[in-house]
Amino acid sequence: MSDDAYQRDTAAFAAMLVKQAAWPAALVIAGDSVAPLVASARGALYAPLAVLALVVAAASAVAVLGLSTLSFSTHCCFV
């Protein structure tokens, strides 16, 4: 395999990794952006269970984003 072909394959692989790391983050950000708005519109922010659910959702979003970042950075280093 020539150097140019290897670089093209490596670039395509890196682009695939970026796409795989980006879509879960986009879903999590979209879901966590809408959840407080929906809860506020329904008046649920006064219920302790609803507030706890929003806190758990935010914590899970941070965990998913962190794992996506770690996954991306470890795969990126091997390219």
C-alpha positions as CSV (number, residue, x, y, z in Angstrom):
1,M,0.0,0.0,0.0
2,S,1.4,3.4,-1.0
3,D,1.8,6.2,1.5
4,D,-1.0,8.2,-0.2
5,A,-3.4,5.3,0.0
6,Y,-2.5,4.7,3.6
7,Q,-3.1,8.3,4.5
8,R,-6.5,8.2,2.7
9,D,-7.5,5.1,4.6
10,T,-6.4,6.6,7.8
11,A,-8.3,9.8,7.2
12,A,-11.5,7.8,6.3
13,F,-11.1,5.8,9.5
14,A,-10.7,8.9,11.6
15,A,-13.8,10.5,10.0
16,M,-15.8,7.4,10.8
17,L,-14.6,7.6,14.5
18,V,-15.6,11.2,14.7
19,K,-19.1,10.4,13.4
20,Q,-19.5,7.5,15.8
21,A,-18.5,9.7,18.7
22,A,-20.7,12.7,17.7
23,W,-24.1,11.1,17.3
24,P,-24.6,9.9,20.9
25,A,-23.5,13.3,22.2
26,A,-25.9,15.1,19.9
27,L,-28.8,12.9,21.1
28,V,-27.9,13.5,24.8
29,I,-27.6,17.2,24.3
30,A,-30.9,17.4,22.5
31,G,-32.7,15.4,25.1
32,D,-31.3,17.2,28.1
33,S,-32.0,20.6,26.4
34,V,-35.7,19.8,26.0
35,A,-36.4,18.0,29.3
36,P,-36.3,21.0,31.6
37,L,-38.5,23.0,29.2
38,V,-41.1,20.2,29.1
39,A,-41.0,19.9,32.9
40,S,-41.3,23.6,33.4
41,A,-44.3,23.9,31.0
42,R,-46.1,21.1,32.8
43,G,-45.4,22.7,36.2
44,A,-43.4,19.6,37.3
45,L,-40.4,21.5,38.7
46,Y,-42.3,21.8,42.0
47,A,-42.4,18.1,42.5
48,P,-39.3,16.7,44.2
49,L,-39.4,13.5,42.2
50,A,-39.4,15.4,38.9
51,V,-36.4,17.5,40.1
52,L,-34.6,14.3,41.0
53,A,-35.3,12.8,37.6
54,L,-33.9,15.9,35.9
55,V,-30.7,15.7,38.0
56,V,-30.3,12.1,37.2
57,A,-30.8,12.8,33.5
58,A,-28.2,15.6,33.7
59,A,-25.7,13.3,35.5
60,S,-26.2,10.6,32.9
61,A,-25.7,13.1,30.1
62,V,-22.4,14.1,31.6
63,A,-21.4,10.4,31.9
64,V,-22.3,9.6,28.3
65,L,-20.5,12.7,27.0
66,G,-17.4,11.9,29.1
67,L,-17.4,8.3,27.9
68,S,-17.8,9.4,24.3
69,T,-14.9,11.8,24.7
70,L,-12.7,9.1,26.3
71,S,-13.7,6.6,23.6
72,F,-12.9,9.1,20.8
73,S,-9.6,10.1,22.3
74,T,-8.3,6.5,22.8
75,H,-9.3,5.5,19.2
76,C,-7.9,8.8,17.8
77,C,-4.5,8.1,19.3
78,F,-4.1,4.8,17.5
79,V,-4.8,6.3,14.0
